[in-house]
Amino acid sequence: MWIRMSFINIALEDLDDARKLYQSEFISGVIKRQPGYRFHYWLESTERPGDVISLTAWNTQSDGEAYERGGVYSELGSKLRQWFHTERVLRSYEVREVADL
């Protein structure tokens, strides 16, 4: 499984609006229809209010990269950009299986 995480900062007074848009058909609905999609989450920091992570999970690395290369990632980010206080930072992670102890 391949995880992609976008790190952003949003002003506290804008969090509700940004969260609602992320959860709408205009963002979440589009993400769910991408090939190889597994799940996605909107994570809000409890220690640093306004710090947000958009986490998406994909079957394979190529699925996650296709989501970005195809322009969907940029298109969806542009819908939220009005609330970004920092540039979005994208990081990718491979989920490795760990043997049961």
Secondary structure, 3 states (H helix, E strand, C coil): CEEEEEEEEECHHHHHHHHHHHHCHHHHHHHHCCCCEEEEEEEECCCCCCEEEEEEEECCHHHHHHHHHCCHHHHHHHHHHHHECCCCEEEEEECCCCCCC
